Structures are given as C-alpha cells and as structure tokens.
Amino acid sequence: MSGSRITGEEMADSGNRAFRILLAEDDPTNQYVFRAILMSAGYEVDIVENGLLALERAQKSKPDLIMLDMMMPVMDGYEAASRLCLDPDMDGIPILALTAKAMKGDMEKSLEAGCDDYMSKPISRLALVEKVESWRGKPAEDWMPARRARRGGHAASA
C-alpha cells in the first residue's frame, strides 16, 4: 500500500472496484488536470468532450459520479444534467456541476437543471478530492428527494 491513500491499482488488487467518475469537459488542459488529480487519488476517470457524449457514455458505463462542465459545445452541462435526471437508469448517480463562470445564480441554475452539487473552477486538488469523497458512498435516499424537489418532481422515480 502507498501510505494512507489507496491507489486504483491497489483497489483492483484487493478485489475492490475503483470509484468511477465520468467527466464531461471540453478544455484539453482541464481534462489533463482533472484526470491527473482524480487518478492520483485512486479514482477511475472517463472523459468526454460534451454533454451529448456524456449522456451516451453514462448510459453505457453507469459511473458512480458524473461531473459536468456547464459550458460545452454540442450540448452544455445544463441540458445534459436535465436529460440525465429524466433517465430512470441514472437515478442514484450524483451529478456535480463544474463552471468557470462563478456568477451569482450559477449554483442555483445548475441545481435546477438537475445537478446535485456545484464547484467553480479553478478547483484546488484538495477541494476536488474532498468533494468527490463527500459523494462517495452517500446513499441515494439521502439526496435523490432533494433532486426531485428541485426539478418539480420531474426526475425519474427510483
């Protein structure tokens, strides 16, 4: 073992499945930084460049957490979050909004679209890992009712 952190390789060796994160981010530099931080913390990371690809990949891979940049080409994170919440197969998968805009109302807009949490970029390594850890293993019954309430009951039922 490598100190107090368990790497993804060590998790695989011990029979545990790595925590899988789907990241939708169009900026190559941000993709590189997020992947490096998350993989060094032991997470499995799958990256797509837009919201439409995020919908397709989430359907196929059923990640443990979805992180969406809110401003992307083809389909932005707001639309992707909204569509993910309407898909019953995505119930129980938390959605984290990432935005560089950090404007008043951005958090509320992200939550209304269906995201369960919010972070503004740039994000420190520690803050990113702490945020992911705060969602790791959190029972869906603790947060799905809030998602449904924000969406006016339009989210898929569990």
Secondary structure, DSSP 8 states (H G I E B T S, - for coil): -BTTB--HHHHHHTT----EEEEE---HHHHHHHHHHHHHTT-EEEEESSHHHHHHHHHHH--SEEEEESS-SSS-HHHHHHHHHH-GGGTT--EEEEES---TTHHHHHHHHT-SEEEESS--HHHHHHHHHHHTT--GGGTHHHHHHHTTT-S---
